[in-house]
Amino acid sequence: MVGLSLGEKHFIQGGIAQDIRSDGRKRLTYRPINVETGVIPQANGSARIRMGATDVISTVKAELGKPISLQPDKGKVSIYVDCSPTAAPMFEGRGGEELSTELSVALQRSLLGGKSGAGAGIDLSSLVVVEGKICWDLYIDCLVVCSDGNLLDALGAAIKAALSNTGIPRVQVAAGASGDEQPEVDISDEEFLQFDTSDIPVIVTLTKVGRHYIVDATTEEESQMSSAISISVNRKGHICGLTKRGGAGLDPSIVLDMISVAKHVSEQLINKLDSEIAAAEAGEDES
């Protein structure tokens, strides 16, 4: 937990009420966002995102597997978050393990929809090679390098950037396999299919402090929150997932207003991320 004096708490709360936060931002303004791609050469795709002092890395590893029997026409994606003990004192011991699990579950809900796959921001059907027999399994691993608030949004952005950087090897399926036989496949070392990220949402967390809510909260601001709602929104403005933190309840009308604000903010965030990812990819190609 962040130890703040009574005066510091009043300063943070008063600034948010007046729409002038401690670092000079308005309530709905993000900190500077920096994107690097291809930071882990051994992975199929990777990216590093910095939002202010919050610093996270995401990698994507693709392996061939078998679809589950209940969803033979879909591939599989798993997301795991590791909160490094060096990122923040609160991550040492069980605190880091519990937050890692909480963030992993929240990202699964935000990006993969329900258990049926309904509302998924990642198109799992695009990962199928042979229906019912062969699919791509994507293992998305995230590392929190430094934490200064708004981890879920930063991790969601890092996953989006890492998937933009991901190349899936082209697979040739040998003809002749019948019935329950597993087809033989040839995985190309030279040809890669770019992963389509056009419908992958961004996550916008609105943190309620006093009577107002803010985006991209710092750790100090989060320590003063009564509750927070994280909403994943795609380019079309569709809601892909929603999670809530904090013990205070929220009136349904406030939740609807927060969703409306998140949709508006998500447009700016998607445009900013797209331009940063494109610049990072161009820089990677030049180097």
C-alpha positions in Angstrom: 0.0 0.0 0.0 1.0 3.6 -0.6 1.6 5.5 2.6 0.3 9.1 2.2 -0.2 11.8 4.7 -3.6 13.4 5.2 -2.4 16.5 3.3 -1.3 14.4 0.4 -4.6 12.6 0.2 -6.5 15.9 0.2 -4.2 17.2 -2.5 -4.9 14.2 -4.8 -8.6 14.2 -4.1 -8.9 18.0 -4.5 -6.9 18.1 -7.7 -9.1 15.4 -9.3 -12.3 17.3 -8.2 -10.9 20.4 -9.9 -9.8 18.4 -13.0 -6.1 19.2 -12.4 -4.3 16.0 -11.2 -1.0 16.0 -9.3 1.0 15.5 -12.5 -0.9 18.2 -14.4 -3.2 15.9 -16.4 -6.9 16.3 -16.7 -9.2 13.5 -15.5 -9.5 11.7 -18.9 -5.9 12.2 -20.1 -3.3 9.4 -20.3 0.4 9.6 -19.4 2.9 9.4 -22.4 2.8 6.0 -24.0 5.9 4.4 -25.5 5.9 1.2 -27.5 8.7 -1.1 -28.5 8.1 -4.3 -30.6 10.3 -7.4 -31.2 12.0 -7.0 -27.8 12.3 -10.8 -27.3 13.7 -12.4 -30.5 13.0 -16.0 -29.4 9.2 -15.4 -29.2 6.8 -15.3 -32.2 5.9 -11.8 -31.1 6.7 -9.4 -28.3 6.3 -5.8 -27.2 7.2 -3.5 -24.3 4.8 -0.7 -23.2 5.5 2.2 -20.9 2.7 4.3 -19.6 4.4 6.9 -17.5 6.5 4.9 -15.0 4.4 1.7 -15.5 6.5 -0.6 -17.6 5.3 -4.1 -18.9 6.5 -6.7 -21.4 4.3 -9.2 -23.3 5.5 -12.1 -25.4 3.5 -14.5 -27.6 4.6 -18.1 -28.3 2.7 -20.2 -30.9 2.7 -24.0 -30.7 0.6 -26.6 -32.6 -2.0 -28.4 -30.5 -5.4 -30.1 -30.6 -8.7 -28.2 -30.2 -10.8 -29.1 -27.2 -13.7 -31.4 -28.1 -16.4 -28.8 -27.2 -14.9 -26.2 -29.5 -13.4 -28.1 -32.5 -13.4 -25.0 -34.7 -11.4 -22.8 -32.3 -7.8 -22.5 -31.3 -6.6 -21.9 -27.7 -5.1 -18.8 -26.0 -3.8 -18.7 -22.4 -2.7 -15.5 -20.7 -0.3 -15.4 -17.7 1.0 -12.4 -15.8 4.1 -12.4 -13.6 4.5 -9.4 -11.2 8.2 -9.1 -10.6 9.1 -8.5 -6.9 11.4 -5.8 -8.1 8.6 -3.9 -9.7 7.0 -2.8 -6.4 7.4 -3.7 -2.7 3.8 -4.9 -2.6 4.7 -7.7 -5.1 6.9 -9.5 -2.7 5.6 -12.9 -1.4 1.9 -13.7 -1.7 1.0 -10.2 -2.7 2.6 -10.6 -6.1 1.1 -14.1 -6.6 -2.4 -12.9 -5.8 -2.2 -9.9 -8.1 -0.7 -12.0 -10.9 -3.7 -14.3 -10.7 -6.2 -11.4 -10.5 -4.6 -9.7 -13.6 -4.4 -12.9 -15.6 -8.1 -13.6 -15.0 -9.1 -10.0 -15.8 -7.2 -10.1 -19.1 -8.8 -13.5 -20.0 -12.2 -12.0 -19.4 -11.4 -8.7 -21.2 -9.8 -10.3 -24.3 -11.3 -13.8 -24.6 -15.0 -13.2 -23.6 -17.0 -15.9 -21.9 -16.3 -19.6 -21.7 -18.2 -20.1 -25.0 -15.9 -17.6 -26.7 -18.8 -15.1 -27.2 -17.6 -11.5 -27.2 -13.9 -12.6 -27.7 -11.6 -9.8 -28.9 -9.2 -12.5 -30.2 -10.7 -14.5 -33.1 -10.0 -18.1 -31.9 -11.4 -19.6 -35.2 -8.5 -18.1 -37.1 -6.2 -20.3 -35.1 -7.6 -23.6 -36.5 -5.5 -25.5 -39.0 -7.6 -28.7 -39.3 -11.0 -28.6 -37.6 -11.1 -30.9 -34.6 -7.6 -32.1 -35.1 -4.9 -29.3 -35.3 -4.9 -25.8 -34.1 -2.5 -23.1 -32.9 -2.1 -22.7 -29.1 -1.0 -19.1 -28.2 0.8 -18.7 -24.9 0.8 -15.0 -23.9 3.1 -14.2 -21.1 3.3 -10.8 -19.5 5.9 -9.4 -17.1 5.4 -6.3 -14.9 8.8 -4.6 -14.9 7.8 -1.5 -13.0 4.4 -0.6 -11.5 3.0 2.9 -11.1 -0.7 2.2 -11.5 -3.1 1.2 -14.3 -1.5 -2.2 -14.8 -4.5 -3.8 -16.5 -4.7 -1.2 -19.3 -0.9 -1.3 -19.9 -0.9 -5.1 -20.0 -3.9 -5.1 -22.5 -2.0 -2.6 -24.7 1.2 -4.7 -24.5 -0.7 -7.8 -25.6 -2.3 -5.9 -28.5 1.2 -4.7 -29.6 2.8 -8.1 -29.1 0.0 -9.8 -31.2 0.6 -7.1 -33.9 4.2 -8.2 -33.9 3.3 -11.9 -34.1 4.1 -14.1 -37.1 2.3 -17.5 -37.3 4.3 -20.0 -39.4 2.5 -21.1 -42.5 1.4 -24.8 -42.2 1.0 -27.2 -45.1 -1.3 -30.2 -44.3 -0.5 -33.4 -46.1 -3.5 -35.0 -48.0 -4.6 -38.5 -47.3 -5.4 -38.6 -43.6 -8.8 -40.0 -42.9 -11.1 -40.7 -39.9 -9.3 -40.3 -36.6 -5.8 -40.2 -38.1 -3.8 -37.2 -37.2 -2.8 -35.4 -40.4 0.9 -34.8 -41.1 1.9 -31.2 -41.3 4.9 -29.2 -42.6 5.7 -26.0 -40.7 7.4 -23.3 -42.8 10.6 -21.7 -41.4 10.3 -18.9 -43.9 6.7 -18.0 -44.5 4.7 -16.3 -41.7 1.1 -15.1 -41.5 0.6 -11.8 -39.7 -1.8 -12.0 -36.8 -5.0 -9.9 -37.4 -5.3 -7.5 -34.5 -8.0 -5.2 -36.1 -10.7 -6.3 -33.7 -8.5 -6.7 -30.6 -9.9 -4.3 -27.9 -8.1 -1.9 -25.7 -8.8 -1.9 -21.9 -9.9 1.4 -20.4 -10.0 1.5 -16.6 -12.1 4.2 -15.0 -11.0 4.8 -11.4 -13.5 6.5 -9.1 -12.0 8.9 -6.6 -14.6 10.9 -4.7 -17.4 11.9 -7.0 -15.3 11.7 -10.2 -13.5 9.1 -12.2 -10.2 9.2 -14.0 -8.2 7.2 -16.6 -4.7 5.9 -16.3 -4.5 6.3 -12.5 -1.1 6.3 -10.8 -0.4 4.1 -7.7 -1.0 7.1 -5.4 -4.4 7.9 -7.1 -5.4 4.2 -7.0 -4.8 4.3 -3.2 -7.6 6.8 -2.9 -10.2 5.0 -5.1 -13.5 3.7 -3.9 -14.0 1.4 -6.9 -12.8 0.9 -10.5 -14.3 -0.5 -13.7 -12.2 -1.9 -16.5 -14.0 -2.0 -19.9 -12.5 -3.6 -23.0 -13.7 -1.8 -26.2 -12.8 -2.7 -29.8 -12.4 -0.4 -32.8 -16.2 -0.7 -33.6 -17.1 0.5 -30.1 -18.3 -2.9 -29.0 -17.9 -3.9 -25.4 -15.8 -7.1 -25.2 -15.5 -7.4 -21.4 -16.0 -5.7 -18.1 -14.5 -6.2 -14.7 -14.8 -4.3 -11.4 -12.5 -3.8 -8.5 -13.0 -2.1 -5.1 -15.5 -2.7 -2.4 -17.8 0.3 -3.0 -21.0 -0.4 -5.0 -21.9 1.6 -8.1 -25.3 2.8 -9.2 -26.3 1.3 -12.6 -26.7 4.8 -14.1 -23.1 5.6 -13.1 -21.9 2.3 -14.7 -23.7 3.2 -17.9 -22.1 6.6 -17.9 -18.7 5.1 -17.3 -19.2 2.7 -20.2 -20.1 5.7 -22.4 -17.0 7.6 -21.3 -14.8 4.5 -21.8 -16.1 4.2 -25.4 -15.1 7.8 -26.1 -11.7 7.5 -24.5 -11.0 4.1 -26.2 -11.1 5.8 -29.7 -8.2 8.1 -28.7 -6.3 5.2 -27.1 -6.7 2.9 -30.1 -5.5 5.7 -32.5 -2.5 6.5 -30.2 -1.6 2.8 -29.8 -1.9 2.1 -33.6 0.4 5.0 -34.4 2.9 4.0 -31.8 2.9 0.3 -32.9 3.3 1.3 -36.5 6.3 3.6 -35.6 7.8 0.8 -33.5 7.4 -1.8 -36.3 8.9 0.7 -38.9 11.9 1.3 -36.6 12.3 -2.5 -36.1 12.3 -3.1 -39.9 14.9 -0.3 -40.4 17.2 -1.8 -37.7 
